[in-house]
Amino acid sequence: MKTISISFLMVTILSQIATCHTARLEEVQLKYISDLQKIFEVQNEIKDIHPFLERVFPTAIAENDSFLVFDTDSSGKSYVFIKKAPTPMPVPKGVKAAFPLECYKNKVACVISGEIFDSLEGYVMIFHEFMHCQQLETCEPELKQKLGVAQKAMAKKDYMWEINYSFPYNNSEFTKTYSLFLKALEGNNSDDVFKYRSQLKQILNKDDFEYMVWQEWKEGFARFIENQIRRRLGLNENHYGIEKPFSRVTFYEGGSKYIEFLSMQEPKLLVEIEKLFYEMLNGEE
């Protein structure tokens, strides 16, 4: 009888733990569903800015070493909870990223943490990440395969090369020329834009130039759309990175300005983003 009582007690305790865990998960789901629905409210205010803003992507919220994965229902106008899965690596609070989720059939998703929903600016950054999702689904993997700098990184299994690449940011000739390039973009001076672009290609080796263009295209495009959204919503624009010393984030701003410059000459580049990349890479050649 004693053994039976202990077994019954253990089953009861485990059942209560499971019930509490389920209740907690359902509580979290409901909270985030409400936050996620606001994405559609913001989308209604901005979707005419660019065709890419007409689509939202799966979203994974990182919490306690787990992903809470949400996706749209059949209507495309509501998020539903899909699953909870362990994160493949530690994910820091404040994460804002876009990548395929192995736990969700490798679908491209926006990966964030919960505090992003605390402000309207947080929602703007979700759409910034949606632009990266669009790049991933449209042409990014194919473009990477053709880049020497990416091929070399993959050969070394350097999967963080986009963040950790050793670019000569402090090279005085590069700093001077990129500063002049930014100034030419600010003044919409076509002759100087192409002159300094050509000089950058001469100053930098092939891998460095490819890396610069990759960051300008990838992050610059998302920054360009982000600032259009900010203007629409009455928020301050994001020009972080333009100050010295230069860093990878400098290319977010330089890329955004260069994309704006090129799109004024050929507006369809804002939708034909693969063509946009090659225009940024090859320029006046």
Sequence and secondary structure as in RCSB ss.txt:
>XXXX:A:sequence
MKTISISFLMVTILSQIATCHTARLEEVQLKYISDLQKIFEVQNEIKDIHPFLERVFPTAIAENDSFLVFDTDSS
GKSYVFIKKAPTPMPVPKGVKAAFPLECYKNKVACVISGEIFDSLEGYVMIFHEFMHCQQLETCEPELKQKLGVA
QKAMAKKDYMWEINYSFPYNNSEFTKTYSLFLKALEGNNSDDVFKYRSQLKQILNKDDFEYMVWQEWKEGFARFI
ENQIRRRLGLNENHYGIEKPFSRVTFYEGGSKYIEFLSMQEPKLLVEIEKLFYEMLNGEE
>XXXX:A:secstr
 HHHHHHHHHHHHHHHHHHHHHHHHHHHHHHHHHHHHHHHHHHHHHTTS GGGG    EEEEETTEEEEEEE TT
SSSEEEEEEEE SS   TT EEEEEEGGGTTEEEEEEEGGGGGSHHHHHHHHHHHHHHHHHHHTHHHHHHH HHH
HHHHHTT TTHHHH    TT HHHHHHHHHHHHHHHTT HHHHHHHHHHHHHHS HHHHHHHHHHHHHHHHHHHH
HHHHHHHHT     TT SSS  TTHHHHHHHHHHHHHHHH GGGGT HHHHHHHHHHTT 
